[in-house]
Each structure stands twice: as structure tokens, then as C-alpha cells.
Amino acid sequence: MQPPDFFFLSTVIFAIVIILYAYQKKKIDISALLASGAVGTVALLTVGVDWLYLILAFFIMGNLITKYKYGAKENLGVEEGIRTFRNVFGNGGAATIFAIFYLLTDKNPVLLLGFIGAMATATADTFATEIGQVHEREPRLIINLRKTKVGTSGAVSLPGSIAALIGAGIISSIPLLFSINLDKILIFSIGTISGFIGCNIDSLIGATIERKRVDKHMTNFLGTLSGGISAILLYTCLLYTSPSPRDLSTSRMPSSA
């Protein structure tokens, strides 16, 4: 058994430092600290060290974007408090499921698209919420486009939608840095589109059944799961409708383990 290489060790150390720093700054509580460590460990053991950077990027950007115009959010009563394991479940649970099934299916690369779609959705939703709340004072409910107050579950806005696309695009661009034998533009496009779709499904769930049957964390989980499934479905549609389909099974994305 070969010892871990420098890239692997440095990534693990970086991840531990980031999580501990967030805990020390009271951005997350002890339950979120442990849950984040569990999600990261599963990612390392399943999809590999490269793909852990999608989770790290979301974690870092999520905390940074939360600080954006924080005073204005406090005045509106929509500021994000300390995060718990429920936040980790809502944002990272679906990606973890795709990662586990990736390993269980002999590293079927299609499931990596699900992983990307789930993380792109989590990022898109966070960007949409944190940006939309301070740049649109009269958002509209996604189900009927009626004006509603800031912070209402299921509310959408143009600034939030633009931010969602940007967030999904940033996460989906990270795999472009990996050494993979696959059309990278395809990965970026599917990740960005599925992240935006998942974000809007999250809003639909928030406007319909949230608070009645589920809480916001379950809404986030269902939204990210939908984003991952959307990514797989988008690829499947391209595979069977494109004149030059790209077969992921013959251009396998390495696990980077």
C-alpha cells in the first residue's frame, strides 16, 4: 500500500483547518463540525480527493456570501445563524448519496454528474438566497408570481436568479481543472443548468409543502437531490438525442483516490 501523496495530505489538512476555523469563528456548531467531517471523509473514500474540492468550495463560498451585506440582512430579520448538522444534511446529504452509489456501482461516472448537480444546486440556492434578499425588496412567489416579503420560502427574484446561475457555474467549473477524458464543456454546462433547475425546484418545494410537511433543511435536501437527478437526466437526454453522443462509460472520469 503506497503512502498518501503530498496533494492528498495537503488537501486533507486544508479541509480540517477550514472546518476548525469555521467552528472557532462560531459559523458552525459541534454537530456541524462532526457532520462536515463525515461528509468529507465519505467523499475521500468514494469519489476521491479532487472531487472533495467541490465540497470545500461550497463550504468556503457559502460562509463568505453569507457575510455579504450582513447588516442589511439583520435589519430584515433574514440573517443566517450558526449552522448545525441539519444544514450539512440539507446541503451535502444528496451529494454524499451520489458519491456512495458511485462507489457501489463500480465507479459509474454518470453518478459523478449527480454529485456535481447536487453541489451546484446547493451553491446556487445559497447564492440566490444571500444575494436576492438584499437586492430585491419585493420578491415574487415562484408558484404564482405574486409579490411577497423578503425571506418568504419559495420567493424568487431576478438578482437571486442571476446569482444562482453564477453560483452553479462556479462550482461546475471546478472539474475543468481535473485531468479527465471527457468533454469539459459538457460537464460545465450540465452542472450549471442542473444547479439552476435544482435551485428552482427547491423554491417550488419551499412555496408549497415547506412548514406544512417538511422544514427548510429537508427542502434543501430534496432540492439538491433534484439537481443531481436533473444532471443525470440531462446527460441521458443528450446521450440519446445528440448525433454524436458522448459515452461516459468509455471516457471514464477517474476517482482521484
Contacts in CASP RR format, 6 or more apart in sequence:
PFRMAT RR
TARGET T0000
AUTHOR 0000-0000-0000
METHOD contacts of the structure
MODEL  1
MQPPDFFFLSTVIFAIVIILYAYQKKKIDISALLASGAVGTVALLTVGVD
WLYLILAFFIMGNLITKYKYGAKENLGVEEGIRTFRNVFGNGGAATIFAI
FYLLTDKNPVLLLGFIGAMATATADTFATEIGQVHEREPRLIINLRKTKV
GTSGAVSLPGSIAALIGAGIISSIPLLFSINLDKILIFSIGTISGFIGCN
IDSLIGATIERKRVDKHMTNFLGTLSGGISAILLYTCLLYTSPSPRDLST
SRMPSSA
4 12 0 8 1.000
7 49 0 8 1.000
8 49 0 8 1.000
11 49 0 8 1.000
11 52 0 8 1.000
11 53 0 8 1.000
12 44 0 8 1.000
12 49 0 8 1.000
14 56 0 8 1.000
15 37 0 8 1.000
15 40 0 8 1.000
15 52 0 8 1.000
15 56 0 8 1.000
18 56 0 8 1.000
18 59 0 8 1.000
18 60 0 8 1.000
19 28 0 8 1.000
19 33 0 8 1.000
19 36 0 8 1.000
19 37 0 8 1.000
19 59 0 8 1.000
20 33 0 8 1.000
22 28 0 8 1.000
22 33 0 8 1.000
22 59 0 8 1.000
22 63 0 8 1.000
23 29 0 8 1.000
23 30 0 8 1.000
23 32 0 8 1.000
23 33 0 8 1.000
26 82 0 8 1.000
27 63 0 8 1.000
27 82 0 8 1.000
27 83 0 8 1.000
28 36 0 8 1.000
28 82 0 8 1.000
28 83 0 8 1.000
28 84 0 8 1.000
28 87 0 8 1.000
29 82 0 8 1.000
29 83 0 8 1.000
29 84 0 8 1.000
31 84 0 8 1.000
31 85 0 8 1.000
32 82 0 8 1.000
32 83 0 8 1.000
32 84 0 8 1.000
32 85 0 8 1.000
32 87 0 8 1.000
32 88 0 8 1.000
34 85 0 8 1.000
35 85 0 8 1.000
35 88 0 8 1.000
35 89 0 8 1.000
36 59 0 8 1.000
36 88 0 8 1.000
39 55 0 8 1.000
39 88 0 8 1.000
39 92 0 8 1.000
39 93 0 8 1.000
39 95 0 8 1.000
39 96 0 8 1.000
40 52 0 8 1.000
40 55 0 8 1.000
42 96 0 8 1.000
42 99 0 8 1.000
42 100 0 8 1.000
43 51 0 8 1.000
43 52 0 8 1.000
43 55 0 8 1.000
43 95 0 8 1.000
43 96 0 8 1.000
43 99 0 8 1.000
44 52 0 8 1.000
44 257 0 8 1.000
45 103 0 8 1.000
45 257 0 8 1.000
46 99 0 8 1.000
46 100 0 8 1.000
46 102 0 8 1.000
46 103 0 8 1.000
46 255 0 8 1.000
47 99 0 8 1.000
47 102 0 8 1.000
47 103 0 8 1.000
47 112 0 8 1.000
47 115 0 8 1.000
47 255 0 8 1.000
47 256 0 8 1.000
48 255 0 8 1.000
48 256 0 8 1.000
48 257 0 8 1.000
49 256 0 8 1.000
49 257 0 8 1.000
50 175 0 8 1.000
50 178 0 8 1.000
50 254 0 8 1.000
50 256 0 8 1.000
51 99 0 8 1.000
51 112 0 8 1.000
51 115 0 8 1.000
51 175 0 8 1.000
51 255 0 8 1.000
51 256 0 8 1.000
53 174 0 8 1.000
54 95 0 8 1.000
54 115 0 8 1.000
54 116 0 8 1.000
54 119 0 8 1.000
54 171 0 8 1.000
54 174 0 8 1.000
54 175 0 8 1.000
55 92 0 8 1.000
55 95 0 8 1.000
55 119 0 8 1.000
57 123 0 8 1.000
57 170 0 8 1.000
57 171 0 8 1.000
57 174 0 8 1.000
58 91 0 8 1.000
58 119 0 8 1.000
58 122 0 8 1.000
58 123 0 8 1.000
58 126 0 8 1.000
58 171 0 8 1.000
61 123 0 8 1.000
61 126 0 8 1.000
61 127 0 8 1.000
61 167 0 8 1.000
61 170 0 8 1.000
62 123 0 8 1.000
62 126 0 8 1.000
62 130 0 8 1.000
65 126 0 8 1.000
65 127 0 8 1.000
65 130 0 8 1.000
65 131 0 8 1.000
66 80 0 8 1.000
66 126 0 8 1.000
66 130 0 8 1.000
68 130 0 8 1.000
68 131 0 8 1.000
68 134 0 8 1.000
69 134 0 8 1.000
70 79 0 8 1.000
71 79 0 8 1.000
72 134 0 8 1.000
73 79 0 8 1.000
73 80 0 8 1.000
73 130 0 8 1.000
73 133 0 8 1.000
73 134 0 8 1.000
76 133 0 8 1.000
76 134 0 8 1.000
76 150 0 8 1.000
76 151 0 8 1.000
78 133 0 8 1.000
78 150 0 8 1.000
78 151 0 8 1.000
80 130 0 8 1.000
86 215 0 8 1.000
86 217 0 8 1.000
87 217 0 8 1.000
87 220 0 8 1.000
89 217 0 8 1.000
89 221 0 8 1.000
90 122 0 8 1.000
90 217 0 8 1.000
90 218 0 8 1.000
90 220 0 8 1.000
90 221 0 8 1.000
90 224 0 8 1.000
91 122 0 8 1.000
91 126 0 8 1.000
91 220 0 8 1.000
91 224 0 8 1.000
92 118 0 8 1.000
92 119 0 8 1.000
92 122 0 8 1.000
92 221 0 8 1.000
92 224 0 8 1.000
93 118 0 8 1.000
93 221 0 8 1.000
93 224 0 8 1.000
94 118 0 8 1.000
94 121 0 8 1.000
94 221 0 8 1.000
94 223 0 8 1.000
94 224 0 8 1.000
94 225 0 8 1.000
94 227 0 8 1.000
94 228 0 8 1.000
95 114 0 8 1.000
95 115 0 8 1.000
95 118 0 8 1.000
95 119 0 8 1.000
95 122 0 8 1.000
95 224 0 8 1.000
97 225 0 8 1.000
98 111 0 8 1.000
98 112 0 8 1.000
98 114 0 8 1.000
98 115 0 8 1.000
98 118 0 8 1.000
98 228 0 8 1.000
99 111 0 8 1.000
99 115 0 8 1.000
101 108 0 8 1.000
101 111 0 8 1.000
102 108 0 8 1.000
102 109 0 8 1.000
102 111 0 8 1.000
102 112 0 8 1.000
102 115 0 8 1.000
102 255 0 8 1.000
105 111 0 8 1.000
107 252 0 8 1.000
107 255 0 8 1.000
108 249 0 8 1.000
109 182 0 8 1.000
109 248 0 8 1.000
109 249 0 8 1.000
109 251 0 8 1.000
109 252 0 8 1.000
109 253 0 8 1.000
110 232 0 8 1.000
110 235 0 8 1.000
110 248 0 8 1.000
110 249 0 8 1.000
111 232 0 8 1.000
112 253 0 8 1.000
113 187 0 8 1.000
113 190 0 8 1.000
113 191 0 8 1.000
113 194 0 8 1.000
113 228 0 8 1.000
113 231 0 8 1.000
113 232 0 8 1.000
113 234 0 8 1.000
113 235 0 8 1.000
113 248 0 8 1.000
114 194 0 8 1.000
114 227 0 8 1.000
114 228 0 8 1.000
114 229 0 8 1.000
114 231 0 8 1.000
114 232 0 8 1.000
115 228 0 8 1.000
116 171 0 8 1.000
116 172 0 8 1.000
116 175 0 8 1.000
116 187 0 8 1.000
116 190 0 8 1.000
116 191 0 8 1.000
116 194 0 8 1.000
116 228 0 8 1.000
116 231 0 8 1.000
117 172 0 8 1.000
117 190 0 8 1.000
117 191 0 8 1.000
117 194 0 8 1.000
117 195 0 8 1.000
117 198 0 8 1.000
117 224 0 8 1.000
117 227 0 8 1.000
117 228 0 8 1.000
117 230 0 8 1.000
117 231 0 8 1.000
118 224 0 8 1.000
118 225 0 8 1.000
118 227 0 8 1.000
118 228 0 8 1.000
118 231 0 8 1.000
119 171 0 8 1.000
119 224 0 8 1.000
120 167 0 8 1.000
120 168 0 8 1.000
120 169 0 8 1.000
120 171 0 8 1.000
120 172 0 8 1.000
120 191 0 8 1.000
120 192 0 8 1.000
120 194 0 8 1.000
120 195 0 8 1.000
120 227 0 8 1.000
120 231 0 8 1.000
121 168 0 8 1.000
121 194 0 8 1.000
121 195 0 8 1.000
121 197 0 8 1.000
121 198 0 8 1.000
121 199 0 8 1.000
121 202 0 8 1.000
121 223 0 8 1.000
121 224 0 8 1.000
121 226 0 8 1.000
121 227 0 8 1.000
121 228 0 8 1.000
122 220 0 8 1.000
122 224 0 8 1.000
123 167 0 8 1.000
123 168 0 8 1.000
123 170 0 8 1.000
123 171 0 8 1.000
123 195 0 8 1.000
124 163 0 8 1.000
124 164 0 8 1.000
124 165 0 8 1.000
124 167 0 8 1.000
124 168 0 8 1.000
124 195 0 8 1.000
124 196 0 8 1.000
124 198 0 8 1.000
124 199 0 8 1.000
125 164 0 8 1.000
125 198 0 8 1.000
125 199 0 8 1.000
125 202 0 8 1.000
125 220 0 8 1.000
125 223 0 8 1.000
125 224 0 8 1.000
126 167 0 8 1.000
127 160 0 8 1.000
127 163 0 8 1.000
127 164 0 8 1.000
127 166 0 8 1.000
127 167 0 8 1.000
128 156 0 8 1.000
128 160 0 8 1.000
128 161 0 8 1.000
128 163 0 8 1.000
128 164 0 8 1.000
128 199 0 8 1.000
129 160 0 8 1.000
130 163 0 8 1.000
131 159 0 8 1.000
131 160 0 8 1.000
131 162 0 8 1.000
131 163 0 8 1.000
132 139 0 8 1.000
132 157 0 8 1.000
132 159 0 8 1.000
132 160 0 8 1.000
132 163 0 8 1.000
133 150 0 8 1.000
133 151 0 8 1.000
135 157 0 8 1.000
135 159 0 8 1.000
135 160 0 8 1.000
136 150 0 8 1.000
136 157 0 8 1.000
136 158 0 8 1.000
136 159 0 8 1.000
136 160 0 8 1.000
137 150 0 8 1.000
138 147 0 8 1.000
138 148 0 8 1.000
139 147 0 8 1.000
139 148 0 8 1.000
139 149 0 8 1.000
139 150 0 8 1.000
139 151 0 8 1.000
139 152 0 8 1.000
139 155 0 8 1.000
139 156 0 8 1.000
139 157 0 8 1.000
140 146 0 8 1.000
140 147 0 8 1.000
140 148 0 8 1.000
140 155 0 8 1.000
140 156 0 8 1.000
140 157 0 8 1.000
141 148 0 8 1.000
141 152 0 8 1.000
141 154 0 8 1.000
141 155 0 8 1.000
141 156 0 8 1.000
141 207 0 8 1.000
142 154 0 8 1.000
142 155 0 8 1.000
142 156 0 8 1.000
142 200 0 8 1.000
142 203 0 8 1.000
142 204 0 8 1.000
142 207 0 8 1.000
143 154 0 8 1.000
143 204 0 8 1.000
143 207 0 8 1.000
143 208 0 8 1.000
148 155 0 8 1.000
149 155 0 8 1.000
153 206 0 8 1.000
153 207 0 8 1.000
153 210 0 8 1.000
153 211 0 8 1.000
153 216 0 8 1.000
153 219 0 8 1.000
154 203 0 8 1.000
154 204 0 8 1.000
154 206 0 8 1.000
154 207 0 8 1.000
154 210 0 8 1.000
155 203 0 8 1.000
155 207 0 8 1.000
156 200 0 8 1.000
156 203 0 8 1.000
161 196 0 8 1.000
164 195 0 8 1.000
164 196 0 8 1.000
164 199 0 8 1.000
164 200 0 8 1.000
165 192 0 8 1.000
165 196 0 8 1.000
168 191 0 8 1.000
168 192 0 8 1.000
168 193 0 8 1.000
168 194 0 8 1.000
168 195 0 8 1.000
168 196 0 8 1.000
168 199 0 8 1.000
169 188 0 8 1.000
169 191 0 8 1.000
169 192 0 8 1.000
171 191 0 8 1.000
172 187 0 8 1.000
172 188 0 8 1.000
172 189 0 8 1.000
172 190 0 8 1.000
172 191 0 8 1.000
172 192 0 8 1.000
172 195 0 8 1.000
173 188 0 8 1.000
175 184 0 8 1.000
175 187 0 8 1.000
175 188 0 8 1.000
175 253 0 8 1.000
176 184 0 8 1.000
176 187 0 8 1.000
176 188 0 8 1.000
178 253 0 8 1.000
178 254 0 8 1.000
178 256 0 8 1.000
179 254 0 8 1.000
180 187 0 8 1.000
180 251 0 8 1.000
180 253 0 8 1.000
180 254 0 8 1.000
181 251 0 8 1.000
181 252 0 8 1.000
181 253 0 8 1.000
182 246 0 8 1.000
182 248 0 8 1.000
182 251 0 8 1.000
182 253 0 8 1.000
183 246 0 8 1.000
186 235 0 8 1.000
186 238 0 8 1.000
186 246 0 8 1.000
190 231 0 8 1.000
190 234 0 8 1.000
190 235 0 8 1.000
190 238 0 8 1.000
191 231 0 8 1.000
193 230 0 8 1.000
193 234 0 8 1.000
194 227 0 8 1.000
194 228 0 8 1.000
194 230 0 8 1.000
194 231 0 8 1.000
194 234 0 8 1.000
195 227 0 8 1.000
195 228 0 8 1.000
195 230 0 8 1.000
195 231 0 8 1.000
197 226 0 8 1.000
197 227 0 8 1.000
197 230 0 8 1.000
198 223 0 8 1.000
198 224 0 8 1.000
198 226 0 8 1.000
198 227 0 8 1.000
198 228 0 8 1.000
198 230 0 8 1.000
199 223 0 8 1.000
201 222 0 8 1.000
201 223 0 8 1.000
201 226 0 8 1.000
201 227 0 8 1.000
201 230 0 8 1.000
202 219 0 8 1.000
202 220 0 8 1.000
202 222 0 8 1.000
202 223 0 8 1.000
202 224 0 8 1.000
202 226 0 8 1.000
205 214 0 8 1.000
205 219 0 8 1.000
205 222 0 8 1.000
205 223 0 8 1.000
206 216 0 8 1.000
206 219 0 8 1.000
210 216 0 8 1.000
210 219 0 8 1.000
214 222 0 8 1.000
235 248 0 8 1.000
238 245 0 8 1.000
238 246 0 8 1.000
239 245 0 8 1.000
239 246 0 8 1.000
239 247 0 8 1.000
END
